[in-house]
Amino acid sequence: MRKRGHDPSEAFNETVEELTQSLIRLVDENGMDWMYANCSETARRGALDWKPRFRKAVAPVFKKLYQSVKDGVETRRVLQSSAAPNYRKALAKELDAIKNSEMWRAGAAVRSLRPGKKKKS
């Protein structure tokens, strides 16, 4: 959305905010069958028509990730990286980069506008 000219707050609202504050809660309360039956025709057709493409695109990534977990590669990687002498400093730098990314800053701004919510940094 950003590449198509939407501002950061709008892009956050239409993706992360919509998912976490609306869609996930509705699915949790009512199930996916209810969601499909009660969403717009555009959303329903989009979900049904694009599902095979998304599955084809992400299935290899999840297959590789699952195999990496199963084989212990992920555990070894985490243990090795977290044992490095500069791990905490490097981790803080990685987390700071995420926290200061445009999306995270937009998220903080959007969350601060929710009624009854205190602003978190």
Disulfide bonds with the S-S distance in Angstrom:
none
